[in-house]
Amino acid sequence: MKRKIFLLVLSSALVIHISAQLQPQIQVGIFAGPQFAKRNFSNEFGTKTGFVKSVNAGATIFLPVAKDLFIHGTLGYSGKGVIVKDVMFTDNVGNSLGTGNVKYLVHYMELRSPFNHRSFLSPNTKFLAGLGPYFSYAVGGYEKISEGNIYANQKKKIEFGEDGHKRFDLGITAELGLVLNNWLSLGVSTDCGLIKVIDIRGGTNRNNSFSFTLGYLFYRQYKHDTKNF
């Protein structure tokens, strides 16, 4: 799976690089950072959940659409899921086999395309604020049981469709960022899912996450400053 994630990030960078050659006014780069994901998990059983630590990485592009307004597209890997706490395991006659936490981690290929407004804090410091949609497609994933029961440390591959997990996800992303000297980017973002990513009885299960990113933008010097990101 690590090889597949690397290929996802590499192919994302290649697609965005080709796009940049077709439109010389845009600026491209790469980014990576930690991501903390959870699901909006609620049902009549009062299930407790926790955050899954993962990674958000890929390629980024700034496409100008008006003065100080850009489409900030990102394409790459996004790990999302949830930790379901204090799950009770029983045998086929109802006897307790212990409790434990179950970690679900899904590997997504994710496209974000929020609209960003740019303002200048100084000649070399730009502040960005954006809002827009994201679209995800799951390429893999697993569930793992923690210690405390007879199933401890068992790891199972997620079978999409067969066990209720869906491959597609979409929602809203919001972000804040800084661009320093036209090449270093710092950002924080959050994703709020709009659809159920797994079918469960009597509840909701939507992806939510927040991430911190560090990025490198390939600087270009344009003839007109208004075209330079």
C-alpha positions in Angstrom: 0.0 0.0 0.0 2.9 2.4 0.7 4.0 1.9 -3.0 0.4 2.7 -4.1 0.3 5.9 -2.0 3.7 7.0 -3.5 2.4 6.4 -7.0 -0.8 8.4 -6.2 1.3 11.4 -5.1 3.7 11.1 -8.0 0.9 10.8 -10.6 -0.9 13.8 -9.1 2.3 15.9 -9.4 2.7 14.9 -13.0 -0.9 15.8 -13.9 -0.6 19.2 -12.3 2.8 19.8 -13.9 1.4 19.1 -17.4 -1.5 21.5 -16.6 0.9 24.2 -15.7 2.7 23.9 -19.1 -0.7 24.5 -20.8 -1.4 27.7 -18.9 1.6 29.8 -18.0 -0.1 32.1 -15.5 -0.7 29.4 -12.9 1.7 28.3 -10.2 2.2 24.7 -9.1 3.9 23.0 -6.2 3.9 20.1 -3.8 2.7 19.7 -0.2 2.5 17.3 2.7 1.6 17.2 6.4 -0.2 15.3 9.2 -3.9 14.7 9.1 -6.3 13.9 11.9 -9.5 12.2 10.8 -12.7 11.2 12.5 -16.2 10.3 11.4 -19.4 12.0 12.4 -20.5 8.8 14.0 -23.8 8.7 15.8 -26.5 6.1 16.5 -28.8 4.9 19.1 -26.1 3.0 20.9 -24.0 6.0 21.9 -20.9 4.8 20.2 -17.6 6.6 21.2 -15.0 7.4 18.6 -11.5 8.8 18.4 -9.2 10.4 15.8 -7.1 8.5 13.3 -3.6 9.9 12.6 -2.7 9.9 9.0 -1.1 11.9 6.1 -2.3 14.4 3.5 0.1 14.8 0.6 0.2 15.6 -3.1 0.5 18.3 -5.7 -1.1 21.8 -5.7 -2.0 24.4 -8.3 -3.2 28.1 -8.1 -5.3 29.1 -11.1 -6.2 32.8 -11.3 -9.8 33.6 -12.1 -9.9 37.3 -11.1 -7.9 39.9 -9.3 -6.8 38.3 -5.9 -9.1 35.3 -6.5 -7.8 31.9 -7.3 -8.9 28.3 -7.6 -6.6 26.4 -5.3 -6.6 22.8 -6.6 -4.9 19.9 -4.8 -4.7 16.3 -5.9 -3.1 13.5 -3.9 -3.4 11.1 -1.0 -5.7 11.6 2.0 -6.0 9.1 4.8 -9.3 9.2 6.6 -11.3 7.0 9.0 -12.2 6.6 12.6 -11.3 4.7 15.8 -14.5 3.1 17.3 -13.9 2.8 21.1 -14.9 0.1 23.6 -16.4 -2.3 21.1 -17.6 -5.5 22.9 -16.9 -8.8 21.2 -19.0 -11.9 21.8 -19.2 -15.4 20.5 -22.1 -16.9 18.6 -24.1 -17.5 21.8 -23.5 -14.1 23.3 -20.7 -14.8 25.7 -18.3 -11.8 26.2 -14.8 -12.2 24.5 -13.5 -8.8 25.8 -13.6 -5.3 24.5 -11.3 -3.2 22.3 -11.0 -0.4 19.9 -11.4 -0.8 16.2 -9.4 1.4 13.8 -10.7 2.1 10.3 -8.3 3.7 7.9 -9.3 4.4 4.3 -6.8 5.4 1.6 -8.3 8.1 -0.6 -7.3 9.7 -3.9 -8.7 13.2 -3.2 -9.3 16.3 -5.3 -9.9 19.6 -3.6 -10.9 22.8 -5.5 -11.7 25.6 -3.1 -11.8 29.3 -4.2 -9.1 31.3 -2.4 -9.0 35.0 -1.8 -5.5 36.6 -1.5 -4.5 39.5 0.6 -1.1 40.9 1.3 0.3 41.1 4.9 3.6 42.4 3.5 5.2 42.5 0.1 6.5 38.9 0.6 3.7 37.5 2.7 0.3 36.5 1.3 -2.7 35.4 3.3 -5.1 33.0 1.7 -8.7 32.0 2.8 -10.7 29.5 0.8 -13.9 27.5 0.7 -15.0 24.9 -1.9 -15.8 21.2 -2.6 -13.7 18.1 -2.4 -14.1 14.7 -4.1 -12.6 11.4 -3.0 -12.2 7.9 -4.3 -11.1 5.1 -2.0 -8.3 2.9 -3.4 -7.9 0.7 -0.3 -8.1 0.5 3.4 -8.1 -1.7 6.5 -9.6 -2.2 9.9 -7.5 -3.2 12.9 -8.6 -4.4 16.4 -6.6 -3.2 19.5 -5.5 -5.3 22.5 -7.9 -6.5 25.2 -9.7 -9.4 23.5 -9.0 -12.6 21.6 -9.0 -10.8 18.3 -6.2 -8.4 19.4 -4.0 -7.0 16.6 -6.0 -8.7 13.9 -5.9 -6.6 10.7 -8.5 -7.0 7.9 -8.6 -5.5 4.4 -11.8 -3.4 3.8 -13.9 -4.9 1.1 -15.8 -2.0 -0.5 -19.4 -2.7 -1.2 -19.5 -6.1 0.5 -19.2 -4.8 4.1 -21.0 -1.5 3.6 -18.0 0.8 2.9 -18.4 3.1 -0.1 -15.6 4.1 -2.4 -16.9 7.7 -3.2 -17.0 10.6 -0.8 -17.6 14.3 -1.3 -17.9 17.3 0.9 -16.8 20.9 1.7 -13.3 21.9 2.5 -12.2 25.2 4.2 -8.6 26.4 4.4 -6.3 29.2 5.7 -2.8 29.6 4.5 0.3 31.8 4.2 2.7 32.0 1.2 6.1 33.4 2.0 8.5 34.7 -0.7 6.4 33.1 -3.4 7.7 29.6 -2.7 7.0 28.5 0.9 3.4 27.7 1.8 1.9 26.9 5.3 -1.7 25.9 5.7 -4.4 24.4 7.8 -7.6 22.9 6.4 -10.6 21.0 7.4 -12.9 18.6 5.4 -16.5 18.1 6.3 -18.2 15.1 4.5 -21.7 15.4 3.1 -22.5 11.8 2.4 -22.4 8.5 4.4 -19.3 6.6 3.7 -20.6 3.4 5.2 -24.1 2.0 5.6 -24.9 1.4 9.3 -28.3 0.9 10.9 -29.9 3.9 12.5 -27.0 6.3 12.3 -24.8 8.6 10.4 -21.2 8.1 9.4 -19.5 11.0 7.5 -15.8 11.8 7.1 -14.4 14.8 9.0 -10.7 15.7 9.2 -8.3 18.6 9.7 -4.7 18.8 8.5 -1.6 20.9 8.6 0.5 21.3 5.5 3.9 22.5 4.4 4.4 23.2 0.8 6.9 24.2 -1.9 5.8 26.3 -4.8 7.8 26.4 -8.0 8.5 30.2 -8.3 8.0 31.9 -11.7 8.8 35.5 -12.5 6.2 37.0 -14.8 6.3 40.2 -16.8 3.3 41.6 -15.1 3.0 41.5 -11.3 -0.8 41.1 -11.5 -0.3 37.7 -13.1 2.2 36.5 -10.5 0.8 34.6 -7.7 
